[in-house]
Amino acid sequence: MYYRISLTCTYSFTFYYRLDWLVVLSEEGKQQLAQPIEARMNPVFSTTHLSFIWNYFDENQNVYSWLIKFPTEAALQEFQVVFGECMYETLNQLSWDKVPVRVLTYAVL
């Protein structure tokens, strides 16, 4: 089954980011999944398969693997940059705009 997806990365004052994943663009507009960004997501990007795979934990701490397949390499790269910045800010509690240049050299996005 294929879905059109929508991704939002919202900022709050506590550096808590939430991604709204897999929003079905149907008549009902049913949301499939929403998850806060966190280290245990264990995100993986595949340029070979144009995909993003991560772990999702539900309210009972059951874990599921999810995959988003992108239509183009450019779409995957755009998502990877935004996601990488949000992940960095969440884990380090430091705004991406305030990261020293010497640190950006080592950041892999």
C-alpha positions in Angstrom: 0.0 0.0 0.0 1.3 3.5 -0.9 0.6 6.7 0.9 1.4 10.3 0.2 3.2 11.6 3.2 3.5 14.9 5.0 6.4 15.7 7.3 6.5 18.5 9.8 9.3 19.3 12.3 7.9 21.7 14.9 10.0 23.6 17.4 9.3 24.2 21.1 11.2 25.9 23.8 12.4 22.6 25.3 14.0 21.4 22.1 11.3 18.7 21.8 10.6 17.9 18.2 7.7 15.9 16.8 7.4 14.5 13.3 4.0 13.9 12.0 4.6 10.9 9.7 2.4 9.2 7.1 -0.6 11.5 6.9 -3.0 9.9 4.5 -4.3 12.5 2.0 -7.6 10.9 1.6 -11.1 12.2 2.0 -11.0 11.4 5.7 -7.5 12.8 6.2 -6.6 9.9 8.6 -3.2 10.2 10.3 -1.3 6.9 10.4 1.5 7.8 12.8 3.1 10.6 14.8 6.3 10.2 16.7 8.7 12.5 18.6 12.3 12.6 17.4 14.5 10.5 19.7 17.7 8.5 19.6 16.0 5.2 19.9 14.4 5.7 16.5 17.7 4.4 15.1 17.1 6.1 11.7 18.7 4.7 8.6 18.8 6.3 5.1 19.3 4.2 1.9 20.3 6.1 -1.2 20.2 2.8 -3.1 16.6 2.2 -2.3 15.6 5.9 -1.8 14.2 5.1 1.6 14.2 6.0 5.3 13.7 3.3 7.9 13.2 3.9 11.6 11.8 2.3 14.8 8.5 3.4 16.1 7.5 2.8 19.7 3.8 2.9 20.6 2.4 3.9 24.0 2.9 0.3 25.3 6.6 0.4 24.2 6.0 -2.1 21.4 8.4 -1.5 18.6 7.7 -1.4 14.9 9.9 -0.7 11.9 8.6 1.8 9.4 9.8 2.7 6.0 9.3 5.7 3.7 10.3 5.3 0.1 10.9 8.5 -1.8 10.2 9.1 -5.4 13.5 10.8 -6.2 17.0 11.1 -4.7 16.5 14.8 -4.4 13.4 14.3 -2.2 15.3 11.9 0.0 18.2 14.3 0.4 15.9 17.2 1.2 14.2 15.1 3.9 17.5 13.9 5.2 18.8 17.4 5.8 15.7 18.5 7.6 15.5 15.4 9.7 19.2 15.6 10.5 19.0 19.1 11.7 16.0 18.3 13.9 17.7 15.2 15.3 20.9 17.2 16.1 18.9 19.9 17.9 16.8 17.4 19.8 19.8 15.3 21.0 22.1 18.2 21.7 19.6 20.8 22.8 21.3 23.4 20.7 19.8 25.3 17.8 21.3 24.3 14.4 21.9 28.0 13.7 24.2 28.2 16.7 26.3 25.1 16.0 30.0 26.1 15.6 31.5 25.7 12.1 34.1 23.2 13.4 31.2 21.0 14.6 29.3 21.3 11.3 32.3 19.9 9.5 31.7 16.6 11.3 27.9 16.6 11.0 26.7 14.0 8.5 23.4 15.0 7.0 
